[in-house]
Amino acid sequence: MPLGDSLLFQPLELPCGTVLKNRIAKSAMSDSLGDGRGNPTDAQIRLYERWVEGRVAVSIIGEVQGNPHFAEKPGNLVLNPASDAAKFEKLARQGSANGTQLWLQLGHAGAMAHPPISTPKGPSVLDVPGLSCAALNREEILGLPAEFARTAALAKSLGFGGVQIHAAHGFLLSQFLSPLFNRRDDDYGGSITNRMRLLLEVIDEVRSAVGPGFPVALKLNATDQLLGGFDEEDSLKVISALDQTSVDLIDISGGTYFPGAKSASDSAGGGPYFLEFARRARPLTKKPLMLTGGFKTRQQAVDALTERSVDMIGLARALVLDPGLPVGWQAASPRDPVFPRFVSPPEGGITAWYTMRLTEIGEDRETAGLPDLDTAIREYEARDTSRIAAWKSRFPL
């Protein structure tokens, strides 16, 4: 068996001692399958069972909120002492069978919080087309590490296998890293040393809350792909600093959901988006590196592992198209997913399409034919609208 093939299905031991059974991760997506009141649904539980059956090493549930007032969408999960513990325990149990790890991504949308259900706040005041927010005061900032830590500790107590701190894609911790969002003049703004301060404090507090043997991963942008924003040079400095922390896995991604910005995942490129950045990052840290974005074929995953630039392959849309992909890649005649082509999709349209495809998988009703884009967008928007009232009733501002 060629080296790369053996690496793809070789276990990986994380610094905390947890062993991932292979090198394929279902990276975090906002599956938007919560019940509108912050709790898991049967379809969401079944979705993560499908990836267990597909033999991923770890699945990461995107954008799980500790504070419901800064949610990205009304389909997000909210994990705090008022949550339905029994439903979360069922999700943890059924999404982590057969040696698959199920981790929660610790989210806080900050300035990107969904206005119909929140009052967005970020590092600094912003008022630009499509986005406005107030600034967090110092007391609010100082309380954030403990907030993330409480959610992580609760996740552990309910049976989840690990957590991922979300510092990418334009959400709160990546807003602090970006000079476009972060215009503070105190010790949380200015130099990259100051802009990464909150992130490092969150890591320390989360680790203290969960102990040494529990996986704590981090999702980090290589770049937010915005002129004057968080760039690769700053990101490499953050990775150097992360090498001195207790994180167990650094998940490299990129891009932002800033209004009008093109999502990296909507690129028409033919290969992994941030592999060259991973090559630059590799000498700076001994931490395991995961690369998410742009993997469309088994050979691309094999090649990235063979060159030793990364240790894990993060797949999102590929596992939406084929939730059993790891099984297929281990077959005698490996199969790759067939990605749909969209002509002039509206902003957010492709994300809506994949989100509704996730719903089909969770309800065991996906077909060989792919959903129509316009229909998927209408259903996605209608579902979010219908859940806003339930969210506001459950989590009044």
C-alpha positions in Angstrom: 0.0 0.0 0.0 1.5 3.4 -0.9 2.5 5.7 1.9 -0.3 8.2 1.5 -2.9 5.6 1.3 -1.7 4.1 4.6 -1.6 7.5 6.2 -5.2 8.3 5.2 -6.4 5.5 7.4 -3.7 5.5 10.1 -4.6 6.6 13.6 -3.4 9.9 14.9 -2.6 10.5 18.6 -3.3 14.0 19.8 -1.1 15.7 22.5 -3.8 15.1 25.1 -3.7 11.3 24.5 -6.9 10.9 22.5 -6.4 8.8 19.4 -8.3 9.6 16.2 -9.0 6.4 14.2 -8.0 7.8 10.8 -7.1 11.1 9.2 -10.5 12.2 7.9 -12.6 14.8 9.8 -16.0 16.1 9.2 -15.2 19.8 9.6 -17.6 22.2 11.3 -20.5 23.5 9.3 -23.5 25.4 10.5 -25.9 22.5 9.8 -28.8 24.7 11.0 -30.8 21.7 12.4 -31.5 22.9 15.9 -35.1 23.2 16.9 -35.2 27.0 17.0 -34.9 26.9 20.8 -31.3 25.9 20.9 -31.7 22.1 21.2 -30.9 19.2 18.9 -33.5 17.6 16.7 -33.9 14.0 15.7 -32.8 14.9 12.2 -29.6 16.4 13.6 -28.9 13.4 15.6 -29.4 11.1 12.6 -27.2 13.4 10.5 -24.2 12.7 12.8 -25.1 9.0 12.9 -24.7 9.0 9.1 -21.2 10.2 9.5 -20.5 7.6 12.1 -21.6 5.0 9.6 -19.4 6.7 7.0 -16.4 6.1 9.4 -15.0 9.6 9.8 -12.6 9.9 12.7 -14.2 13.0 14.1 -17.2 15.1 13.4 -17.4 18.8 14.6 -20.7 20.4 15.2 -20.5 24.0 14.0 -21.4 27.2 15.9 -22.6 25.9 19.2 -23.4 28.9 21.3 -22.8 29.4 25.0 -24.5 32.8 24.9 -27.8 32.7 22.9 -27.7 36.5 22.3 -24.8 36.3 19.8 -26.0 33.4 17.6 -25.2 33.1 13.9 -28.6 31.7 13.0 -31.8 30.5 14.8 -30.9 26.9 13.8 -27.7 27.0 16.0 -27.5 24.9 19.2 -27.2 26.6 22.5 -25.5 24.8 25.3 -25.8 26.2 28.8 -27.4 25.0 32.1 -30.9 25.7 30.8 -30.5 23.5 27.7 -32.2 20.1 27.3 -29.5 18.0 28.6 -31.2 14.7 27.6 -31.2 15.7 23.9 -27.6 16.8 24.0 -26.6 13.5 25.7 -28.4 11.6 23.0 -26.6 13.6 20.3 -23.3 12.9 22.0 -23.9 9.2 22.4 -25.3 8.5 18.9 -22.8 10.7 17.1 -19.8 9.1 18.7 -20.3 5.4 18.2 -17.8 3.0 16.7 -14.8 5.0 17.7 -15.9 8.3 16.0 -15.2 11.4 18.0 -18.0 14.1 18.3 -16.8 17.6 19.2 -18.6 20.8 19.7 -17.4 24.0 18.0 -17.5 26.8 20.6 -19.1 29.7 18.7 -19.8 33.4 19.3 -20.8 35.4 16.2 -20.0 38.8 17.7 -20.4 41.5 15.1 -21.8 38.8 12.7 -24.6 37.8 15.1 -28.0 37.5 13.3 -29.8 40.9 13.9 -33.3 39.5 14.1 -32.4 37.5 17.2 -29.5 39.5 18.7 -27.8 42.9 19.2 -24.5 42.4 17.4 -21.3 43.4 19.2 -17.7 43.1 18.2 -14.3 44.4 19.2 -15.1 47.9 17.8 -18.0 49.9 16.5 -18.7 49.2 12.9 -21.2 50.7 10.5 -20.7 49.6 6.9 -23.2 48.4 4.3 -24.8 45.2 5.5 -23.1 45.2 8.9 -23.3 47.4 12.0 -22.4 46.6 15.5 -21.7 48.1 18.9 -18.3 47.5 20.7 -17.9 45.1 23.6 -16.8 46.9 26.7 -13.8 45.8 28.7 -15.8 44.0 31.3 -17.6 42.0 28.6 -14.3 41.0 27.0 -12.8 39.9 30.3 -15.8 37.7 30.8 -15.5 35.8 27.5 -12.9 33.2 28.4 -15.0 32.0 31.3 -18.0 31.9 29.1 -16.3 29.6 26.5 -14.9 27.5 29.4 -18.3 26.9 30.9 -19.7 25.7 27.6 -16.6 23.4 27.1 -17.0 21.9 30.6 -20.7 21.3 30.1 -19.9 19.6 26.7 -17.5 17.3 28.5 -20.0 16.4 31.2 -22.7 15.5 28.6 -20.4 13.0 26.8 -19.0 15.0 23.9 -15.4 13.9 23.1 -13.8 17.3 22.6 -14.3 20.9 21.6 -13.1 23.2 18.9 -12.6 27.0 19.6 -13.8 28.9 16.6 -11.4 31.7 15.6 -12.1 31.7 11.9 -14.5 32.9 9.2 -15.3 36.3 10.6 -16.8 35.2 14.0 -15.9 36.9 17.2 -12.4 35.6 18.0 -11.3 36.1 14.4 -12.8 39.6 14.6 -10.3 40.3 17.4 -7.5 39.0 15.2 -8.5 41.2 12.3 -7.4 44.9 12.1 -10.6 45.5 10.0 -12.8 44.6 12.9 -10.5 45.3 15.7 -9.7 49.0 16.0 -9.2 49.0 19.8 -6.5 51.1 21.4 -6.2 49.1 24.6 -4.3 45.8 25.2 -6.8 43.9 23.1 -6.1 45.9 19.9 -3.2 47.3 17.8 -0.3 44.8 17.4 -1.0 41.1 16.6 0.3 40.3 20.0 -2.6 42.3 21.5 -5.1 41.2 18.9 -4.4 37.5 19.8 -4.6 38.1 23.5 -8.2 37.2 23.9 -7.8 34.0 21.9 -4.9 32.8 24.1 -6.9 33.7 27.2 -9.8 31.6 26.0 -7.5 28.6 25.3 -6.1 28.8 28.8 -9.5 29.1 30.4 -11.0 26.2 28.4 -8.1 23.9 29.2 -8.4 24.7 32.9 -12.1 23.8 32.7 -11.8 20.5 30.9 -8.5 19.1 32.2 -5.4 17.8 30.4 -6.9 14.7 28.8 -9.8 16.3 26.8 -9.2 17.4 23.2 -9.2 21.1 22.6 -8.9 22.1 19.0 -8.8 25.5 17.3 -10.0 26.7 13.9 -7.9 29.5 12.5 -8.0 31.5 9.3 -4.9 31.4 7.1 -6.3 34.8 5.9 -9.7 36.4 6.0 -9.2 37.3 2.3 -10.1 40.9 2.8 -7.9 43.8 1.9 -6.4 45.2 5.1 -7.6 42.3 7.2 -6.1 39.3 8.9 -3.3 38.1 6.6 -1.0 35.2 6.4 1.9 36.9 8.1 -0.2 37.6 11.2 -1.7 34.1 11.0 1.8 32.6 11.1 2.6 34.6 14.2 -0.5 33.3 15.8 0.5 29.7 14.9 3.9 30.2 16.5 2.2 31.4 19.7 -0.2 28.4 19.6 2.7 26.1 19.7 3.3 27.2 23.3 -0.4 26.5 24.3 -2.3 23.4 25.2 -4.3 23.1 22.0 -4.3 19.6 20.5 -5.1 20.3 16.9 -5.0 23.5 14.7 -7.6 23.4 11.9 -6.5 25.8 9.1 -9.2 27.4 7.0 -9.8 30.8 5.6 -12.3 33.4 4.3 -15.1 35.3 6.1 -18.8 35.8 6.0 -18.3 39.6 5.9 -21.1 41.0 3.7 -20.1 41.0 0.1 -17.0 38.9 0.6 -16.6 35.8 -1.5 -16.5 32.6 0.6 -13.4 30.5 0.1 -15.7 27.4 -0.1 -17.5 28.9 -3.1 -14.3 29.0 -5.1 -14.1 27.1 -8.3 -10.5 26.1 -7.7 -9.4 22.5 -8.2 -7.5 21.8 -5.1 -7.1 22.5 -1.3 -7.3 26.2 -0.8 -4.7 26.8 1.9 -2.2 24.0 1.4 0.7 26.4 0.6 0.0 28.2 3.8 0.1 24.9 5.7 3.5 24.3 4.2 4.7 27.6 5.7 3.0 26.9 9.0 4.4 23.4 9.4 7.9 24.3 10.6 6.5 26.7 13.2 4.6 24.2 15.4 4.7 20.6 16.6 1.0 20.7 17.0 -1.0 18.4 14.6 -2.4 20.4 11.7 -5.7 19.9 10.0 -6.5 21.5 6.7 -10.1 22.3 5.7 -11.3 23.6 2.4 -11.1 22.5 -1.2 -10.5 18.8 -0.9 -12.5 17.2 -3.7 -10.7 14.0 -4.4 -9.1 11.2 -2.5 -5.8 11.8 -4.3 -5.7 15.4 -3.1 -6.0 14.1 0.5 -3.4 11.4 0.0 -0.9 13.9 -1.5 -1.3 16.4 1.3 -0.7 13.7 3.9 2.2 12.2 2.0 4.1 15.5 1.9 3.6 15.8 5.8 2.4 19.4 5.6 -0.8 18.3 7.5 -1.9 15.5 9.7 -5.7 15.6 9.2 -7.9 16.2 6.3 -11.0 18.4 7.0 -14.0 17.7 4.7 -17.3 19.5 4.7 -19.1 19.7 1.4 -17.6 16.5 0.1 -19.2 14.7 3.1 -22.6 16.4 2.4 -22.5 15.0 -1.1 -21.5 11.6 0.2 -21.7 10.9 3.9 -20.1 7.5 3.4 -17.1 8.9 1.7 -14.4 7.4 4.0 -15.8 4.0 3.3 -15.7 4.7 -0.4 -12.2 5.9 -0.2 -11.1 2.7 1.5 -12.7 0.5 -1.2 -10.8 -1.4 -3.8 -12.1 1.0 -6.4 -12.3 4.4 -4.5 -15.0 6.8 -5.5 -14.9 10.6 -5.3 -17.9 12.9 -4.9 -19.4 14.7 -7.9 -19.7 18.4 -7.1 -22.6 20.3 -8.5 -22.0 23.4 -10.7 -24.0 26.5 -10.0 -24.4 29.3 -12.6 -24.4 32.8 -11.1 -25.7 31.8 -7.6 -26.8 34.7 -5.3 -24.7 35.5 -2.2 -25.2 32.8 0.3 -27.1 30.6 -2.2 -24.6 27.8 -2.3 -24.4 27.7 1.5 -28.2 27.4 1.6 -28.1 24.6 -1.0 -25.7 22.5 1.1 -27.5 23.3 4.3 -30.8 21.9 2.9 -28.9 18.9 1.6 -27.8 18.3 5.2 -31.5 18.2 6.2 -32.2 15.6 3.5 -29.4 13.4 4.9 -30.6 13.8 8.4 -34.1 12.8 7.4 -32.7 9.8 5.3 -34.4 11.2 2.1 -31.5 12.2 -0.1 -31.8 11.1 -3.7 -29.3 10.7 -6.5 -30.8 13.8 -8.1 -29.6 17.0 -6.5 -32.0 19.7 -5.2 -32.8 22.7 -7.3 -30.9 25.8 -6.1 -33.8 28.2 -6.1 -36.0 25.8 -4.2 -33.3 25.2 -1.6 -32.8 28.9 -1.1 -36.6 29.4 -0.6 -36.8 26.5 1.9 -33.7 27.7 3.8 -35.0 31.2 4.2 -38.5 30.1 5.1 -37.2 27.8 7.8 -35.0 30.5 9.4 -37.9 32.9 9.3 -40.2 30.4 11.0 -37.7 29.8 13.8 -37.1 33.5 14.7 -40.2 33.8 16.7 -39.4 30.6 18.7 -35.9 31.8 19.3 -37.0 35.2 20.5 -39.6 33.6 22.8 -37.0 31.2 24.3 -34.2 33.8 24.5 -35.7 37.3 24.9 -33.2 40.1 24.5 
